[in-house]
Amino acid sequence: MRGTVVNRLVAAGLLSSRPAQKFHGAAWALATRRYAATATLADEESELMPFPREGPGVMYALNWALASKKVFPKGEVYHNSKDVDLKHSATSTEMSAGSPLFARGSFSLGASDISKPQFNKLLKQVTSHLSSIPKIFVQDGAVGSSPKIDAKVRAICDSPSAASTLRSILCRTPTREVSHSAFALTVYVASGVSPTAWENVGLGHQANAGFVVADYEESALILCGKAFADTAVLKRALTAASVHAVSSRNALPLSAWLLVHGESVILLFAPEKMVQSSTALQKMLVSKGAGVALCSDGVATLFQTNDSKAPNLFKLPSSVVMLSADSSGVIPSISKLTPGQAAYHFLAGYQNGNFMPAYESGPMSFDPVAVAKEFSSQLTNNKIPTFLVNVNEREKTLSGEEVLKLVEETLSDKLPSSKGKKPSSSTVDDLKAKYTNFMSGRFPDLPEDISF
């Protein structure tokens, strides 16, 4: 009986979890007398009054899960709230843009550097903030529409507005035990953190409304201020931070657009401005933003699609199309590539004198060469034809409808013949020299099979 009472008192948090034998003599008598009536009442009404009592905002398993992330809830915690509840509680927040991004990790490009001590200092300040407020909103989801390849995400937010934004971006995931800790990525949102957070971590005064900090090695993101409302930067940061988790599931994350044309699926590599300026291409887009994961079973979007009824995993692409911009006339309007050539142009992403490796203008937490090699293997193993489409005819830029027609041509067995006169050998040599100079300087150890 004595052991049973002690166990109940410990479970209720009324006694320490130290070994029961340490409670003896006067201390034991006091404890048993003081709580004897409570224990007896619990025995009699166990079916009516289960302990611990839980309800909206009170979930002990969730609190323990948050504690493992150094967040110790002071008050209520709301988990995966419905859209209507979040929007009802949310305050109006203007869309933010251009939020600065800081990152650290074994491979980090496209973001300002931040040290491990700086990140830890900021994380401590943010978790202390989340632990001090009366309400926390937890939103679970995934980067990746298919459970076969996704990276599970848990976002711990200090406002319903932030939770609502994450809910609108992340892909839905099946209900799981809240105590389950297998989330590949943790996002901490501190919209109300003290402005001193900027300076305390050595970032200096930020004129912007917020900033994003990522630790790729720890698979953690911190969003301060109104950075959560900058959906473009948020998606890029989520993609970069989840790359390793998605890759570990034998899927290849790519900054590509997914198009559906009739019964065919097309994977399109193109700069964002080029796609957004083409109404014709946008009509075929499965998702408003770039971001897919390619695996042997098919292709999945990384974020929610325009169509809630869209499949979570599309079939393998009928073709892969890379849009290049070359006004010299060297690159034909459309040409078929070998897997090795596709990997080469994937790394170059040539756009009239400029290069965009992996067609990614945002942050990268991966080695582009390693991705190019895997990309080439995926094309070979799955027998996916790949094409290079030039959006320029000399000085003229093709319209969106003209580009779409060329993209559609990749689904046919016969490609259109090249138009106009052939470029001079000197012009060809000049363009190849540009490619060579860039590629040799940026990627000096390319395999021989990855070539122009």
N, C-alpha and C positions, 0 to 999 in steps of 0.2 A: 504494500500500500504506500509506504514511504517513498519508494522509488517512483511509483506512478505519479504521485503528487509533484515530486521534484521535476519529473520530465514535463509535466503540464505547465508548471511555473516557468521552466526554461523556455518552452515553446511559446509561451505568452509573452516572454521578454521580461518577466517579473523577477527572475533570479538569474544569476550568472550561470554560464554554461560550464563552470569549473566542476570537477568531480564531486559527486554528491557527498562523499565521505567527509568533505571539508565543512559541511554544514552540520554541526552537532551542538549538543548542549543547549544553552540559552538561545543561540541563533536559530537552531532547528525548531525549537519549541515555538519561538515567536513567529517564524515563517508559517508553520503548520496551523497555528491558532488563527493567524491573521487571514489566511487564504483557504481555510477549511470549508467555510460556507460557500465560497466561490467554486471550489472543486466539486462539492456536492451538488450545487445547482447545475453545474455543467453536465454532471452525470445524468441528472433527471431530465434536462431539457436539451440533450445533445442533438436530437433530431430536429428541434425547432431553432436552435441557436448554434449553428456550426462555428467553430473557431479555426482560423481567424476569420473575422467578418470581412467580406469584400464587397465592393460595389463600384459604381462609376468613380474613377479617379483613384481607386484603392485596389491595387493588385500586388500582393507581396512578392510573387515570383518575378514580376517585372522589376520591382524595386531591387531585388537581389541581382538581377541581370544588369541593371544600370550601375549598381555599386561596383561591379567588376570592371566598369568603364570609368571609375572614379567619380561618378555622379551619384550623390546621396540625396534623394528627393526630400525636400522639406515639407511639401504639401501633397497636392493631388497630381497624379500622372495619368494622362489620357493616351490610350494606345489605339492606333489605326482608326481614328475618328472618321466618321462619314463626311463627305464633301459638304453637305448642308450644315452640319454642326460646326465644321471648321470655318466656313464662310460666314456663318452667323456670328461667330466669336471674333473673326479676323477684323483688323482695322485696315483702312484703305492705305495701300502702299504703291507708290509710283514705281513703274518699271525702271530698273537701274541698268546702266550699260557702262562698259569699260572698267569694271572692277579689276584692280591689280591682282595678280596671282603670284604667290611665292611658293616654292616647292623645294624639297630635298629628297634624296634617294640615290640609289646606285647609278641610275641613269635618268637625267632630268634635262629636258630641252624646252625652250619656249616659255620659261617662267623665271622670275628673279630668284636667286638663291637665298635660302634661309638655313641657318645652322641648326643642329640638333638641340643645343641648349636654348636657342631662341624658340624653337617649336615647343619644347617641353615647358618653357616658362609661360607661353601663351596658352597652352593646353591647361595648365594648372589654373590660370586665371579664368578661363572659360568654364571649366568644370566647377570651380568655386561659385561662379555666377549661376550656373544651372542648379547647383545645390542650394542656393539661397532664395530662389523665387517660389511663389506659392503654387504655380502650375507649370507642369512640363508636358509637352506634346511629343509623343514618340510615333514616328511613321516608319513602317517597314516596307520594303519593296525590293526591286532588283534592277541592275543594269543588265539588260538582256531579256528579250520577250519569251524565250524558251527556257524551261527549267533544265533542259539538257546542257545548256552552256552558260547560264546566267551567273552573276556575282551578287549574292544577297547583300542588301544594304540596310542598316539601321540608322535612322536620323533622329537625333535627340535635340528638340527645338524648344526655345523659350517663348515662342509665340504661335498662335494658330495660323497666322499668315504664312509663316515659314513652312509649317507642316503641310499647309494646303498646296504651296508651290512644289514641295518635294513629292506630294501625292500625285500631282498633275504630270510630273516628269517620269518618275520611276515606274517600271512595269509592275503589274500586280503579281503577288505571290500567294500561294495557298496559306491558309491559317496554320500557324505553328505554335508550339509551346513558347510562351514569352520568356521562359527561363533558358531556352536554347541559345547557346552562345556562338553558333556557327554562322556568324555574319562576316562575310569577307571584307566589308568596308563599313566603318563607322563615321558618321557625319555629325559634327557638333555645330549647332546653330546658335549663336549668341548675338541676336539683333540688338539687345539692350545692354551689351557689355560696356564697361566704362571706356570713354574715349582714350584713356591712358594706355589701353591695350596696344595701340599703334606704336607708341613711343617705348613702352616697357619691353618690347621684344626687339627694339633697335630698328624698326621700320621707318622711323621718322614721322613727321606729321603728314597725314593723308588727307588731301583736299576732297577726295572722293567720299561717297557715303558708306563705303565698306571695302573689305578685301577678303581674299580667299587664301588659305595656307594649306598646303598638302604635304604629307609625309608618306611617300610611296612605299617605303620599307615597312612602316607601321600600318599601312592601309587605312589612313585616317585623313579626314578633311575637316577644316575649321572655317566656318563662314561667320564673319564679324560684320556688324552694322547691317546695311541693306543689301549686302552682296547676294543674299538668297534670292532677291528679285531680279538679278542679272542672269536670266536663264541660259543665255548663250555661254557665258563663262562657266556657269554651274555645270552644264552638260559636258563641257570640255574637261573640267576638273574631275568630274565623276568618271568620265571615260578613261582618263589617264590613270586615275587611282585604282581602277578595277581591271586594268589590262592583265595583270599577272594572274588574278583569280580566274578570269575568263580563259586565258591561255592554258591554265592548269587543267581545264576541262576539255582539252583537245579542240579548242575553237580558236580562230584567228580574228582578233578585233581589227577592223579596218575603218578608215575615215572615208567611207563611200556611201553613195545614195542608192536606195533600193527602188527600182521602177518595176511596175507591172504593166505589161502590154499584152492584152488578151490572155492567153494561157502561159505566156512566157514571163520569166523573171530576168531582169537585167541589172547587173551591178555596175554602177556608174561612178567613175572617179573624176571629179571636177572641182574647181575652186567654188566656194560658196557664192560669190558674187555672180559667177557665170550661170549658176543654176537659178538663183533667186531672180535674175533678170529675164528668165525665159518662162513665160506663162505656159507654153506648150509642154515643157519638161515638168513643171510643177503639177500639172494635171495628172501625171503618171506616178508621182511620188507616193510611196507608201507612208513615209514619215517626213515631216517638215525639215528635219535636220539630218546631217550626215551621221553615220555611225551604224555599223553592222558587225555581226560576228559570223564568219564562214566556217562551216565544219563539213564533215563527210555526209551528214544527213540533210544538209540544207543551209539556209541563211536566215538569221534572225536579226531584227532591229535591236538596237541597244536601249531605246527609249520608247515611250508610248507612241502608237501610230495614229494617223488621222481617222482610221476606221476601227472602232471598238470591236467589230466582228472579224477583223483580220486574223488569220492564223498566227499562232505564236512562233511557228517555224515554217518558212517558205521553202519550196523545193529548190534544188541547186540551180544556179543561174544558167540560162540558155546561152548567155554571152556576158563577157566583161568588157566594158568600154572605158577607155581613158581619153579624156579631152585634153588636147594640147593646142597651144596657140603659136603658130609660126607664120609670119607674113613674108618670109624669104622665098616661099614656094618650094622649099626642099621637101618638107613633109607633105605627102599627098593627102587628099581629103579623107581617105580612109585606107587603112592597111592592116593586114592580119599579122599578129605577132606570135613568136614562139614563147613558151613559158619563160625562157631566159631573157628574151627581149622585153617581155611584159614586166619582169622584175626590175630591169634596167630603167624603163620609163616610169615605173612606180617610184623609184628612188629619185628620178630627175624631176618629173612633173613640170616639164618645160612650158613656160608661158611668156613668149616673146622677150627673151633676154633674162628673164627671172626663172628661178627654180623653186619648186615647192615639194621637197621630199615627202613621200607617202601621202601627198595631197593634203597635208595636215598643216594648218596655220596656227593651231592651238598647241598646248603643251604636250610633250611626249614623255612617257616614262619607260620607253622601250628602245631598243637598238633597231633603227630602220633596216639595217642590213639583215639582221636576223629575221625580221618580218618579211623582207623581200624574198629570202630563201624559202621560207615556209609558204609564202604566197605562190612561188613558182612550183613548189611541190603539190600544193592544193590544185593548181590548174592542171598539172600533169596527171595526178592520180584520179581526178574527177573528170578529166577530158573536157574542160571548159574552154571554148574558143575565146581568144582575147583580141581586141582591136584598138588601134590608135586612130582617133578622129581629130583632124585639124579644123578648128573653128574659123580659120582665116583663109581667104582666097586672096593672096597677095596683100594689099592694103585694106581689103574689105573684110569686115567681120560678119560671119553668117548670122542670120536671124535665128530665133529660137525654133521656129518651124523647120528651118533648113537643117539645123543641128539634129532635131528630133528625127527627121527623115533619114539622116545618116546613121543614127542610132538604130533605127528600125531595120536598116539595111544589114546590120550585123546578124539579124535573125534569118536571113536568106542564105542560100547556098552560093549565090553568085554576087560578088561585090561589083559596084559600078566602076567603070574605067576612069583613069585619071584624066583630068581636063587640063588644057593649056600646054604651053611648051615646057620641055624639061629644063630644070635649072642647070646652070653652068657648073662645071666641076669645082671652080673656085668657091662658088656659093655653098656647094655641098661641103667642101672642106672647112669652110669658115664655121658652119653650123656644127659640124662634128667636133671641131676644135673647142667650141664653147662647151659642149657636153663633156668632152674629155677633161678640160681644165677644171670644171666643177666637180665631176665625179671623182677624179684622181685626188683632188684636194680634200674632198669631204669623205670619200669612202675609198681609201687607198688599197684595201685588201679584198677587193671584189673577186669572187670566183670567175674563172674564165668563161663559164657558160652564161654569166650575166653580162651581156654586151649589147651595144647599139644594133 
